[in-house]
Structures are given as structure tokens and as C-alpha cells.
């Protein structure tokens, strides 16, 4: 990505803390944010089949917003 684009993204970053058990995003909904895991972990669970993946420090979700 070009430097001006990265700068614009960084200017819009906001830190948010979630408590255990919080819903960060919902399956099937419109993706409105990108989440970076800075500390702790998230679990992504498919509501239809219950299959999940874990996201840990350094991982992100919502990357489709960058396309």
C-alpha cells in the first residue's frame, strides 16, 4: 500500500477493549470494521456448524474492507 493510504488508515484507528464473552462481529452482517488483536485472543465461530478458529495477538479480521 502507498504511504498516504497507510497514514490515512492509521489516523482512523481507535483502541477498544472487549470483555470476555463479548460479541465483536456477527456472522452474515455487513463488515463495518477491521479488528486487530493486540492483547488476548478472540474466537471466531461459524454459527451454522459451530466450527471455530482462534485469533491471537498480531492477528486481524475484517481484512475484506481493504479491497
N, CA, C and O atoms as a Maestro MAE file, in Angstrom:
{
 s_m_m2io_version
 :::
 2.0.0
}

f_m_ct {
 s_m_title
 :::
 protein
 m_atom[268] {
  # First column is atom index #
  i_m_mmod_type
  r_m_x_coord
  r_m_y_coord
  r_m_z_coord
  i_m_residue_number
  s_m_chain_name
  s_m_pdb_residue_name
  s_m_pdb_atom_name
  i_m_atomic_number
  :::
  1 25 0.841 -1.182 0.000 1 A "UNK " " N  " 7
  2 3 0.000 0.000 0.000 1 A "UNK " " CA " 6
  3 2 0.882 1.239 0.000 1 A "UNK " " C  " 6
  4 15 1.989 1.242 0.537 1 A "UNK " " O  " 8
  5 25 0.363 2.275 -0.611 2 A "UNK " " N  " 7
  6 3 1.085 3.541 -0.632 2 A "UNK " " CA " 6
  7 2 1.105 4.162 0.762 2 A "UNK " " C  " 6
  8 15 0.196 3.953 1.565 2 A "UNK " " O  " 8
  9 25 2.154 4.925 1.030 3 A "UNK " " N  " 7
  10 3 2.314 5.584 2.330 3 A "UNK " " CA " 6
  11 2 1.122 6.477 2.701 3 A "UNK " " C  " 6
  12 15 0.691 6.432 3.853 3 A "UNK " " O  " 8
  13 25 0.571 7.282 1.791 4 A "UNK " " N  " 7
  14 3 -0.594 8.110 2.164 4 A "UNK " " CA " 6
  15 2 -1.810 7.283 2.581 4 A "UNK " " C  " 6
  16 15 -2.568 7.687 3.462 4 A "UNK " " O  " 8
  17 25 -1.990 6.133 1.952 5 A "UNK " " N  " 7
  18 3 -3.114 5.264 2.321 5 A "UNK " " CA " 6
  19 2 -2.899 4.696 3.712 5 A "UNK " " C  " 6
  20 15 -3.823 4.675 4.526 5 A "UNK " " O  " 8
  21 25 -1.679 4.233 3.993 6 A "UNK " " N  " 7
  22 3 -1.374 3.705 5.327 6 A "UNK " " CA " 6
  23 2 -1.533 4.790 6.392 6 A "UNK " " C  " 6
  24 15 -2.056 4.526 7.474 6 A "UNK " " O  " 8
  25 25 -1.087 5.995 6.090 7 A "UNK " " N  " 7
  26 3 -1.248 7.104 7.037 7 A "UNK " " CA " 6
  27 2 -2.721 7.372 7.325 7 A "UNK " " C  " 6
  28 15 -3.098 7.594 8.475 7 A "UNK " " O  " 8
  29 25 -3.553 7.354 6.288 8 A "UNK " " N  " 7
  30 3 -4.990 7.592 6.466 8 A "UNK " " CA " 6
  31 2 -5.630 6.505 7.322 8 A "UNK " " C  " 6
  32 15 -6.483 6.791 8.161 8 A "UNK " " O  " 8
  33 25 -5.219 5.264 7.110 9 A "UNK " " N  " 7
  34 3 -5.743 4.155 7.919 9 A "UNK " " CA " 6
  35 2 -5.334 4.335 9.373 9 A "UNK " " C  " 6
  36 15 -6.163 4.205 10.274 9 A "UNK " " O  " 8
  37 25 -4.062 4.635 9.608 10 A "UNK " " N  " 7
  38 3 -3.559 4.784 10.976 10 A "UNK " " CA " 6
  39 2 -4.248 5.922 11.722 10 A "UNK " " C  " 6
  40 15 -4.464 5.826 12.930 10 A "UNK " " O  " 8
  41 25 -4.591 6.987 11.023 11 A "UNK " " N  " 7
  42 3 -5.280 8.110 11.659 11 A "UNK " " CA " 6
  43 2 -6.667 7.717 12.159 11 A "UNK " " C  " 6
  44 15 -7.192 8.349 13.075 11 A "UNK " " O  " 8
  45 25 -7.253 6.705 11.583 12 A "UNK " " N  " 7
  46 3 -8.614 6.311 11.945 12 A "UNK " " CA " 6
  47 2 -8.669 5.161 12.956 12 A "UNK " " C  " 6
  48 15 -9.753 4.777 13.396 12 A "UNK " " O  " 8
  49 25 -7.524 4.616 13.321 13 A "UNK " " N  " 7
  50 3 -7.504 3.516 14.283 13 A "UNK " " CA " 6
  51 2 -7.966 4.003 15.651 13 A "UNK " " C  " 6
  52 15 -7.582 5.083 16.099 13 A "UNK " " O  " 8
  53 25 -8.786 3.205 16.302 14 A "UNK " " N  " 7
  54 3 -9.271 3.503 17.646 14 A "UNK " " CA " 6
  55 2 -9.130 2.248 18.490 14 A "UNK " " C  " 6
  56 15 -9.488 1.151 18.062 14 A "UNK " " O  " 8
  57 25 -8.605 2.423 19.689 15 A "UNK " " N  " 7
  58 3 -8.460 1.287 20.591 15 A "UNK " " CA " 6
  59 2 -9.786 1.010 21.280 15 A "UNK " " C  " 6
  60 15 -10.478 1.929 21.718 15 A "UNK " " O  " 8
  61 25 -10.125 -0.259 21.369 16 A "UNK " " N  " 7
  62 3 -11.344 -0.660 22.064 16 A "UNK " " CA " 6
  63 2 -11.041 -1.938 22.828 16 A "UNK " " C  " 6
  64 15 -10.397 -2.846 22.303 16 A "UNK " " O  " 8
  65 25 -11.498 -2.005 24.046 17 A "UNK " " N  " 7
  66 3 -11.300 -3.179 24.886 17 A "UNK " " CA " 6
  67 2 -12.627 -3.916 25.013 17 A "UNK " " C  " 6
  68 15 -13.664 -3.310 25.281 17 A "UNK " " O  " 8
  69 25 -12.580 -5.224 24.819 18 A "UNK " " N  " 7
  70 3 -13.773 -6.064 24.944 18 A "UNK " " CA " 6
  71 2 -13.608 -6.976 26.153 18 A "UNK " " C  " 6
  72 15 -12.514 -7.474 26.417 18 A "UNK " " O  " 8
  73 25 -14.691 -7.191 26.881 19 A "UNK " " N  " 7
  74 3 -14.642 -8.124 27.998 19 A "UNK " " CA " 6
  75 2 -14.915 -9.534 27.480 19 A "UNK " " C  " 6
  76 15 -15.487 -9.715 26.405 19 A "UNK " " O  " 8
  77 25 -14.506 -10.507 28.246 20 A "UNK " " N  " 7
  78 3 -14.686 -11.906 27.869 20 A "UNK " " CA " 6
  79 2 -16.156 -12.192 27.581 20 A "UNK " " C  " 6
  80 15 -17.037 -11.798 28.345 20 A "UNK " " O  " 8
  81 25 -16.407 -12.880 26.474 21 A "UNK " " N  " 7
  82 3 -17.764 -13.243 26.088 21 A "UNK " " CA " 6
  83 2 -18.464 -12.217 25.216 21 A "UNK " " C  " 6
  84 15 -19.589 -12.449 24.775 21 A "UNK " " O  " 8
  85 25 -17.820 -11.087 24.960 22 A "UNK " " N  " 7
  86 3 -18.427 -10.044 24.119 22 A "UNK " " CA " 6
  87 2 -18.496 -10.484 22.668 22 A "UNK " " C  " 6
  88 15 -17.622 -11.203 22.184 22 A "UNK " " O  " 8
  89 25 -19.538 -10.048 21.978 23 A "UNK " " N  " 7
  90 3 -19.657 -10.295 20.542 23 A "UNK " " CA " 6
  91 2 -19.009 -9.113 19.836 23 A "UNK " " C  " 6
  92 15 -19.436 -7.969 19.998 23 A "UNK " " O  " 8
  93 25 -17.977 -9.398 19.055 24 A "UNK " " N  " 7
  94 3 -17.240 -8.349 18.354 24 A "UNK " " CA " 6
  95 2 -17.848 -8.107 16.980 24 A "UNK " " C  " 6
  96 15 -18.004 -6.960 16.562 24 A "UNK " " O  " 8
  97 25 -18.190 -9.180 16.277 25 A "UNK " " N  " 7
  98 3 -18.838 -9.114 14.969 25 A "UNK " " CA " 6
  99 2 -19.854 -10.240 14.887 25 A "UNK " " C  " 6
  100 15 -19.760 -11.222 15.623 25 A "UNK " " O  " 8
  101 25 -20.823 -10.099 13.994 26 A "UNK " " N  " 7
  102 3 -21.817 -11.149 13.796 26 A "UNK " " CA " 6
  103 2 -21.712 -11.720 12.391 26 A "UNK " " C  " 6
  104 15 -21.516 -10.990 11.420 26 A "UNK " " O  " 8
  105 25 -21.844 -13.027 12.302 27 A "UNK " " N  " 7
  106 3 -21.797 -13.704 11.008 27 A "UNK " " CA " 6
  107 2 -22.960 -13.253 10.141 27 A "UNK " " C  " 6
  108 15 -24.093 -13.130 10.607 27 A "UNK " " O  " 8
  109 25 -22.659 -13.009 8.871 28 A "UNK " " N  " 7
  110 3 -23.691 -12.628 7.922 28 A "UNK " " CA " 6
  111 2 -23.997 -11.143 7.903 28 A "UNK " " C  " 6
  112 15 -24.694 -10.657 7.012 28 A "UNK " " O  " 8
  113 25 -23.480 -10.426 8.880 29 A "UNK " " N  " 7
  114 3 -23.699 -8.982 8.909 29 A "UNK " " CA " 6
  115 2 -22.732 -8.262 7.982 29 A "UNK " " C  " 6
  116 15 -21.773 -8.851 7.481 29 A "UNK " " O  " 8
  117 25 -22.994 -7.003 7.767 30 A "UNK " " N  " 7
  118 3 -22.109 -6.175 6.958 30 A "UNK " " CA " 6
  119 2 -20.840 -5.903 7.758 30 A "UNK " " C  " 6
  120 15 -20.906 -5.498 8.919 30 A "UNK " " O  " 8
  121 25 -19.693 -6.126 7.141 31 A "UNK " " N  " 7
  122 3 -18.420 -5.870 7.814 31 A "UNK " " CA " 6
  123 2 -18.198 -4.364 7.816 31 A "UNK " " C  " 6
  124 15 -18.056 -3.743 6.763 31 A "UNK " " O  " 8
  125 25 -18.170 -3.788 9.009 32 A "UNK " " N  " 7
  126 3 -18.026 -2.341 9.144 32 A "UNK " " CA " 6
  127 2 -16.729 -1.937 9.805 32 A "UNK " " C  " 6
  128 15 -16.404 -0.751 9.865 32 A "UNK " " O  " 8
  129 25 -15.979 -2.912 10.304 33 A "UNK " " N  " 7
  130 3 -14.739 -2.576 10.990 33 A "UNK " " CA " 6
  131 2 -13.729 -3.695 10.819 33 A "UNK " " C  " 6
  132 15 -14.071 -4.845 10.545 33 A "UNK " " O  " 8
  133 25 -12.487 -3.318 10.989 34 A "UNK " " N  " 7
  134 3 -11.401 -4.282 10.997 34 A "UNK " " CA " 6
  135 2 -10.898 -4.338 12.430 34 A "UNK " " C  " 6
  136 15 -10.745 -3.301 13.075 34 A "UNK " " O  " 8
  137 25 -10.643 -5.525 12.928 35 A "UNK " " N  " 7
  138 3 -10.220 -5.704 14.309 35 A "UNK " " CA " 6
  139 2 -8.820 -6.294 14.326 35 A "UNK " " C  " 6
  140 15 -8.553 -7.312 13.689 35 A "UNK " " O  " 8
  141 25 -7.924 -5.634 15.072 36 A "UNK " " N  " 7
  142 3 -6.569 -6.133 15.287 36 A "UNK " " CA " 6
  143 2 -6.489 -6.620 16.724 36 A "UNK " " C  " 6
  144 15 -6.847 -5.891 17.648 36 A "UNK " " O  " 8
  145 25 -6.025 -7.837 16.918 37 A "UNK " " N  " 7
  146 3 -5.878 -8.374 18.271 37 A "UNK " " CA " 6
  147 2 -4.510 -7.928 18.789 37 A "UNK " " C  " 6
  148 15 -3.474 -8.397 18.317 37 A "UNK " " O  " 8
  149 25 -4.519 -7.026 19.757 38 A "UNK " " N  " 7
  150 3 -3.283 -6.500 20.323 38 A "UNK " " CA " 6
  151 2 -2.887 -7.299 21.555 38 A "UNK " " C  " 6
  152 15 -1.707 -7.559 21.787 38 A "UNK " " O  " 8
  153 25 -3.875 -7.682 22.335 39 A "UNK " " N  " 7
  154 3 -3.619 -8.459 23.543 39 A "UNK " " CA " 6
  155 2 -4.789 -9.401 23.755 39 A "UNK " " C  " 6
  156 15 -5.939 -9.037 23.509 39 A "UNK " " O  " 8
  157 25 -4.501 -10.595 24.205 40 A "UNK " " N  " 7
  158 3 -5.549 -11.578 24.439 40 A "UNK " " CA " 6
  159 2 -5.841 -12.396 23.196 40 A "UNK " " C  " 6
  160 15 -4.970 -12.581 22.346 40 A "UNK " " O  " 8
  161 25 -7.073 -12.888 23.092 41 A "UNK " " N  " 7
  162 3 -7.439 -13.708 21.938 41 A "UNK " " CA " 6
  163 2 -8.932 -13.573 21.662 41 A "UNK " " C  " 6
  164 15 -9.716 -13.197 22.532 41 A "UNK " " O  " 8
  165 25 -9.296 -13.891 20.432 42 A "UNK " " N  " 7
  166 3 -10.693 -13.932 20.002 42 A "UNK " " CA " 6
  167 2 -10.969 -15.311 19.450 42 A "UNK " " C  " 6
  168 15 -10.065 -15.978 18.947 42 A "UNK " " O  " 8
  169 25 -12.192 -15.735 19.540 43 A "UNK " " N  " 7
  170 3 -12.588 -16.982 18.901 43 A "UNK " " CA " 6
  171 2 -13.666 -16.662 17.884 43 A "UNK " " C  " 6
  172 15 -14.680 -16.041 18.202 43 A "UNK " " O  " 8
  173 25 -13.431 -17.094 16.663 44 A "UNK " " N  " 7
  174 3 -14.388 -16.904 15.575 44 A "UNK " " CA " 6
  175 2 -15.136 -18.211 15.382 44 A "UNK " " C  " 6
  176 15 -14.533 -19.239 15.072 44 A "UNK " " O  " 8
  177 25 -16.453 -18.173 15.566 45 A "UNK " " N  " 7
  178 3 -17.256 -19.391 15.481 45 A "UNK " " CA " 6
  179 2 -18.300 -19.235 14.386 45 A "UNK " " C  " 6
  180 15 -19.030 -18.244 14.348 45 A "UNK " " O  " 8
  181 25 -18.364 -20.215 13.502 46 A "UNK " " N  " 7
  182 3 -19.387 -20.258 12.464 46 A "UNK " " CA " 6
  183 2 -20.680 -20.713 13.125 46 A "UNK " " C  " 6
  184 15 -20.743 -21.812 13.677 46 A "UNK " " O  " 8
  185 25 -21.705 -19.880 13.073 47 A "UNK " " N  " 7
  186 3 -22.971 -20.187 13.732 47 A "UNK " " CA " 6
  187 2 -23.699 -21.389 13.168 47 A "UNK " " C  " 6
  188 15 -24.494 -22.014 13.869 47 A "UNK " " O  " 8
  189 25 -23.441 -21.727 11.899 48 A "UNK " " N  " 7
  190 3 -24.154 -22.838 11.276 48 A "UNK " " CA " 6
  191 2 -23.610 -24.193 11.697 48 A "UNK " " C  " 6
  192 15 -24.376 -25.114 11.980 48 A "UNK " " O  " 8
  193 25 -22.287 -24.316 11.738 49 A "UNK " " N  " 7
  194 3 -21.716 -25.624 12.054 49 A "UNK " " CA " 6
  195 2 -20.896 -25.628 13.335 49 A "UNK " " C  " 6
  196 15 -20.384 -26.674 13.733 49 A "UNK " " O  " 8
  197 25 -20.762 -24.481 13.987 50 A "UNK " " N  " 7
  198 3 -20.056 -24.414 15.257 50 A "UNK " " CA " 6
  199 2 -18.548 -24.524 15.156 50 A "UNK " " C  " 6
  200 15 -17.861 -24.555 16.177 50 A "UNK " " O  " 8
  201 25 -18.020 -24.582 13.938 51 A "UNK " " N  " 7
  202 3 -16.574 -24.669 13.766 51 A "UNK " " CA " 6
  203 2 -15.967 -23.305 14.051 51 A "UNK " " C  " 6
  204 15 -16.469 -22.285 13.579 51 A "UNK " " O  " 8
  205 25 -14.890 -23.291 14.821 52 A "UNK " " N  " 7
  206 3 -14.281 -22.022 15.187 52 A "UNK " " CA " 6
  207 2 -12.790 -21.992 14.939 52 A "UNK " " C  " 6
  208 15 -12.137 -23.028 14.816 52 A "UNK " " O  " 8
  209 25 -12.272 -20.789 14.870 53 A "UNK " " N  " 7
  210 3 -10.831 -20.587 14.803 53 A "UNK " " CA " 6
  211 2 -10.468 -19.557 15.863 53 A "UNK " " C  " 6
  212 15 -11.277 -18.699 16.216 53 A "UNK " " O  " 8
  213 25 -9.256 -19.651 16.360 54 A "UNK " " N  " 7
  214 3 -8.791 -18.703 17.361 54 A "UNK " " CA " 6
  215 2 -7.924 -17.642 16.713 54 A "UNK " " C  " 6
  216 15 -7.103 -17.938 15.845 54 A "UNK " " O  " 8
  217 25 -8.110 -16.418 17.136 55 A "UNK " " N  " 7
  218 3 -7.272 -15.305 16.719 55 A "UNK " " CA " 6
  219 2 -6.500 -14.843 17.943 55 A "UNK " " C  " 6
  220 15 -7.079 -14.636 19.010 55 A "UNK " " O  " 8
  221 25 -5.189 -14.681 17.788 56 A "UNK " " N  " 7
  222 3 -4.342 -14.300 18.909 56 A "UNK " " CA " 6
  223 2 -3.625 -12.989 18.600 56 A "UNK " " C  " 6
  224 15 -3.827 -12.395 17.540 56 A "UNK " " O  " 8
  225 25 -2.794 -12.549 19.526 57 A "UNK " " N  " 7
  226 3 -2.050 -11.305 19.361 57 A "UNK " " CA " 6
  227 2 -1.365 -11.260 18.003 57 A "UNK " " C  " 6
  228 15 -0.666 -12.197 17.619 57 A "UNK " " O  " 8
  229 25 -1.569 -10.168 17.281 58 A "UNK " " N  " 7
  230 3 -0.988 -9.997 15.955 58 A "UNK " " CA " 6
  231 2 -1.921 -10.383 14.818 58 A "UNK " " C  " 6
  232 15 -1.653 -10.054 13.663 58 A "UNK " " O  " 8
  233 25 -3.019 -11.080 15.127 59 A "UNK " " N  " 7
  234 3 -3.991 -11.468 14.101 59 A "UNK " " CA " 6
  235 2 -4.999 -10.338 13.874 59 A "UNK " " C  " 6
  236 15 -5.113 -9.411 14.675 59 A "UNK " " O  " 8
  237 25 -5.716 -10.443 12.772 60 A "UNK " " N  " 7
  238 3 -6.737 -9.446 12.438 60 A "UNK " " CA " 6
  239 2 -7.902 -10.122 11.740 60 A "UNK " " C  " 6
  240 15 -7.756 -11.216 11.195 60 A "UNK " " O  " 8
  241 25 -9.051 -9.477 11.756 61 A "UNK " " N  " 7
  242 3 -10.197 -9.922 10.970 61 A "UNK " " CA " 6
  243 2 -10.878 -8.688 10.388 61 A "UNK " " C  " 6
  244 15 -10.748 -7.584 10.918 61 A "UNK " " O  " 8
  245 25 -11.599 -8.889 9.302 62 A "UNK " " N  " 7
  246 3 -12.244 -7.784 8.606 62 A "UNK " " CA " 6
  247 2 -11.400 -7.222 7.478 62 A "UNK " " C  " 6
  248 15 -11.642 -6.113 7.002 62 A "UNK " " O  " 8
  249 25 -10.400 -8.001 7.048 63 A "UNK " " N  " 7
  250 3 -9.479 -7.542 6.007 63 A "UNK " " CA " 6
  251 2 -10.176 -7.220 4.693 63 A "UNK " " C  " 6
  252 15 -9.630 -6.489 3.867 63 A "UNK " " O  " 8
  253 25 -11.385 -7.762 4.488 64 A "UNK " " N  " 7
  254 3 -12.088 -7.506 3.230 64 A "UNK " " CA " 6
  255 2 -12.381 -6.022 3.026 64 A "UNK " " C  " 6
  256 15 -12.670 -5.597 1.908 64 A "UNK " " O  " 8
  257 25 -12.309 -5.238 4.085 65 A "UNK " " N  " 7
  258 3 -12.515 -3.795 3.950 65 A "UNK " " CA " 6
  259 2 -11.378 -3.122 3.185 65 A "UNK " " C  " 6
  260 15 -11.536 -2.003 2.697 65 A "UNK " " O  " 8
  261 25 -10.243 -3.791 3.079 66 A "UNK " " N  " 7
  262 3 -9.088 -3.208 2.394 66 A "UNK " " CA " 6
  263 2 -9.124 -3.415 0.890 66 A "UNK " " C  " 6
  264 15 -8.278 -2.878 0.175 66 A "UNK " " O  " 8
  265 25 -10.090 -4.185 0.395 67 A "UNK " " N  " 7
  266 3 -10.133 -4.444 -1.043 67 A "UNK " " CA " 6
  267 2 -11.049 -3.472 -1.749 67 A "UNK " " C  " 6
  268 15 -11.206 -3.544 -2.968 67 A "UNK " " O  " 8
  :::
 }
 m_bond[267] {
  # First column is bond index #
  i_m_from
  i_m_to
  i_m_order
  :::
  1 1 2 1
  2 2 3 1
  3 3 4 2
  4 3 5 1
  5 5 6 1
  6 6 7 1
  7 7 8 2
  8 7 9 1
  9 9 10 1
  10 10 11 1
  11 11 12 2
  12 11 13 1
  13 13 14 1
  14 14 15 1
  15 15 16 2
  16 15 17 1
  17 17 18 1
  18 18 19 1
  19 19 20 2
  20 19 21 1
  21 21 22 1
  22 22 23 1
  23 23 24 2
  24 23 25 1
  25 25 26 1
  26 26 27 1
  27 27 28 2
  28 27 29 1
  29 29 30 1
  30 30 31 1
  31 31 32 2
  32 31 33 1
  33 33 34 1
  34 34 35 1
  35 35 36 2
  36 35 37 1
  37 37 38 1
  38 38 39 1
  39 39 40 2
  40 39 41 1
  41 41 42 1
  42 42 43 1
  43 43 44 2
  44 43 45 1
  45 45 46 1
  46 46 47 1
  47 47 48 2
  48 47 49 1
  49 49 50 1
  50 50 51 1
  51 51 52 2
  52 51 53 1
  53 53 54 1
  54 54 55 1
  55 55 56 2
  56 55 57 1
  57 57 58 1
  58 58 59 1
  59 59 60 2
  60 59 61 1
  61 61 62 1
  62 62 63 1
  63 63 64 2
  64 63 65 1
  65 65 66 1
  66 66 67 1
  67 67 68 2
  68 67 69 1
  69 69 70 1
  70 70 71 1
  71 71 72 2
  72 71 73 1
  73 73 74 1
  74 74 75 1
  75 75 76 2
  76 75 77 1
  77 77 78 1
  78 78 79 1
  79 79 80 2
  80 79 81 1
  81 81 82 1
  82 82 83 1
  83 83 84 2
  84 83 85 1
  85 85 86 1
  86 86 87 1
  87 87 88 2
  88 87 89 1
  89 89 90 1
  90 90 91 1
  91 91 92 2
  92 91 93 1
  93 93 94 1
  94 94 95 1
  95 95 96 2
  96 95 97 1
  97 97 98 1
  98 98 99 1
  99 99 100 2
  100 99 101 1
  101 101 102 1
  102 102 103 1
  103 103 104 2
  104 103 105 1
  105 105 106 1
  106 106 107 1
  107 107 108 2
  108 107 109 1
  109 109 110 1
  110 110 111 1
  111 111 112 2
  112 111 113 1
  113 113 114 1
  114 114 115 1
  115 115 116 2
  116 115 117 1
  117 117 118 1
  118 118 119 1
  119 119 120 2
  120 119 121 1
  121 121 122 1
  122 122 123 1
  123 123 124 2
  124 123 125 1
  125 125 126 1
  126 126 127 1
  127 127 128 2
  128 127 129 1
  129 129 130 1
  130 130 131 1
  131 131 132 2
  132 131 133 1
  133 133 134 1
  134 134 135 1
  135 135 136 2
  136 135 137 1
  137 137 138 1
  138 138 139 1
  139 139 140 2
  140 139 141 1
  141 141 142 1
  142 142 143 1
  143 143 144 2
  144 143 145 1
  145 145 146 1
  146 146 147 1
  147 147 148 2
  148 147 149 1
  149 149 150 1
  150 150 151 1
  151 151 152 2
  152 151 153 1
  153 153 154 1
  154 154 155 1
  155 155 156 2
  156 155 157 1
  157 157 158 1
  158 158 159 1
  159 159 160 2
  160 159 161 1
  161 161 162 1
  162 162 163 1
  163 163 164 2
  164 163 165 1
  165 165 166 1
  166 166 167 1
  167 167 168 2
  168 167 169 1
  169 169 170 1
  170 170 171 1
  171 171 172 2
  172 171 173 1
  173 173 174 1
  174 174 175 1
  175 175 176 2
  176 175 177 1
  177 177 178 1
  178 178 179 1
  179 179 180 2
  180 179 181 1
  181 181 182 1
  182 182 183 1
  183 183 184 2
  184 183 185 1
  185 185 186 1
  186 186 187 1
  187 187 188 2
  188 187 189 1
  189 189 190 1
  190 190 191 1
  191 191 192 2
  192 191 193 1
  193 193 194 1
  194 194 195 1
  195 195 196 2
  196 195 197 1
  197 197 198 1
  198 198 199 1
  199 199 200 2
  200 199 201 1
  201 201 202 1
  202 202 203 1
  203 203 204 2
  204 203 205 1
  205 205 206 1
  206 206 207 1
  207 207 208 2
  208 207 209 1
  209 209 210 1
  210 210 211 1
  211 211 212 2
  212 211 213 1
  213 213 214 1
  214 214 215 1
  215 215 216 2
  216 215 217 1
  217 217 218 1
  218 218 219 1
  219 219 220 2
  220 219 221 1
  221 221 222 1
  222 222 223 1
  223 223 224 2
  224 223 225 1
  225 225 226 1
  226 226 227 1
  227 227 228 2
  228 227 229 1
  229 229 230 1
  230 230 231 1
  231 231 232 2
  232 231 233 1
  233 233 234 1
  234 234 235 1
  235 235 236 2
  236 235 237 1
  237 237 238 1
  238 238 239 1
  239 239 240 2
  240 239 241 1
  241 241 242 1
  242 242 243 1
  243 243 244 2
  244 243 245 1
  245 245 246 1
  246 246 247 1
  247 247 248 2
  248 247 249 1
  249 249 250 1
  250 250 251 1
  251 251 252 2
  252 251 253 1
  253 253 254 1
  254 254 255 1
  255 255 256 2
  256 255 257 1
  257 257 258 1
  258 258 259 1
  259 259 260 2
  260 259 261 1
  261 261 262 1
  262 262 263 1
  263 263 264 2
  264 263 265 1
  265 265 266 1
  266 266 267 1
  267 267 268 2
  :::
 }
}
